């Protein structure tokens, strides 16, 4: 198996990437370099690329990234708040969800939320990432009763209250990731969240069929996910989404998913970030024997994502899920590391610790990139795109960011 340094060397040594490509792929990547959108028919041909073409695809993806992002790589210093781990869905790869009998508590209390937020604030964190299970009150009477006893109708109502608490009591910015949402719910959350997100994961309905990873997870069905993503666009909400690879999908299904994300952004202009996330096996999940995607498979997906999404897209790979070789993805077209916490674990992937910020800086700079901290709202939605934030949040954001839309004080605040 090729190691990180060998892959870094093999990508870096390619001086004429077009010479390594087949005649079929050359015109396709030329279109991408010219910022012309690829049709599904043309993009699908990327799925037939030979392994020997991978390094060239990574080079071309990097060229496209450089056109739009230069040498800046961003990250969001965050805390992770798992407001509830109860969930109505059962995904084949999830170790996050709990039911009332196995959860330590049904919901975090306001005091617990504030304790984490204030501790993160002292370490310079600016993002309060709320991740929670999908509408547990629809499955569990215990969740419904807890909410009723505390004065709430739904989990999302409680989430909104906790986001307001964060705004009132700390300097952090909430980013809510509660799963599928209605327009009414997103409109309410827009008043307390500078951005929101839901992973598309994959657009293929095949993965929701009996035996598939989403068969028992109705909120993961593509129509439900796309409806939330598009509604966020209608409401002008800066939105994070992405795909999950290695759960049984084909390369063509990955490409179709990326094109669906691109098309939603072309229509509404609200997709601020696209995550390319790799499945990680765990001992306590139904898919524990399922094979994880290789580094080369993830590199191919990242490069293809950049070729399809273009130079202006913000594309990230979670470094904690690829701790042994995450720097190599800088050479495949990413421009962001996502949220990185100096305080809280990744509760979705508890076995995968975040990189230490000095290490993240060193590994990023070693490959010639400039690491910059950002808010959970990307600079484009602070500097260029208007009317995405209510005035109370817009004023607060501008007080914390420099003229380029990054956190004032730069990386020196964290290392």
C-alpha positions, 0 to 999 in steps of 0.5 A: 500500500502506498504511504502518504509521502509516496503519494505526495511525491507522486502527485507533486512530480507530475509536471504535465498532467494532461499528458497522463490523461486519456483522450476521453478525459482531456476535453472534460477537464478542459471544460472544467478549467474554463469554468464551464459546467459539465453535463452528467453525461460528460462528468460520468466519464470521470468515473471510468478514469484509470488509476494511473490517471489519479495523480493528473486528476489531482493536479488539475483539481488543484489548478482549478482550486488555485484559480478561485482560492489561491493558497488559502486553506481555512478552518473553523475553531469550534466546539461540538455540542451533541444536544441529544443523541436520540434519533428516530433513524437507524443508519447502518454506519452510525455510532452517534445515535442512542435510544432512551435506555442507552443514553446517559441523558435525553437532552443536554441541559442549558447549563451544560450547553453554556459550560461547554460554550464558555470553555470553548470561548476561552480557547478562542473558539467561534463556532458552536456546532449543534449536532443532534439526532433526527426528531426523536420525539416522533419515535420516543415518548420519553423525548416528547415528554421531556420536551413538554415538561421543559416547555417545548413542542419539538427538538428543533424548538429546543435547539433554537432556544439553546442557540439564542442562549449561546448568542446572549451569553457568549461570543460564539456563533451557532451552526445548527445541524439537526437533520431535515427541516421544514421551511418554518423551522429553518426560518426560525433558526435563521434568526439564531444561526449564521449557517446551517447544514445537512449532509446529502450523503448520496442522491441514490434511492438505491441506498434506501432499499431493504438492506441498504444503509438508509433503509431504516432512516427515512430522513436520509432518503434523497427527496427529504434531503434535497427538499431541505437543501433547496428550501434553505436556498429559497430562504437564503441560508448559508448552507453546508452539505456534502457526500459520504463515500464508502457506504455501498454507492457507485462512482456514478452515484457519487458524481450524480450527488455532486451534480445535484449539489452543484445544481442547487447552488447554481439555482440559489447560491447558498451552498457555502461548503461541500464536505467529502467524508469517508465512511469509517468502520466501528465495532458497534455498527451494523456495517462494522465488517464493511470495507472502508474506502482507500486513500486513493478512492477518497483522493479521486472523489475529492479531485472529481468534486473540485472538477465538477463544482469549480474554482469557487466552491469550498471543499473540505475533507475532515482531517480527523478521519484521515489522521495518517495522511490528511495533508495529501488532500491539499494536493487534490483540490480542497481549500478547507479543513472544516471545524476543528476543536481544541476542546470537544471530541467528534461525537459522531466519530469518537475514535478519531481525535482532531489534529492539534492546531500547531500540527495542522498549521505545520502540515498545511504550511509545509505544502505551501498553503496559508492556514486561516481561521474562519467563522462557521460562515464563509468569507464570501457570505460576509464580504460578497453575498448580501442579505443572507443574515439578519441584521443582529447577526450581520453586525456581530459577524462584522465585528469579529472578522477582518476585511477579507472575512476571516477571524480577526487576529489570524492563526496566531491566536491559536498556535 
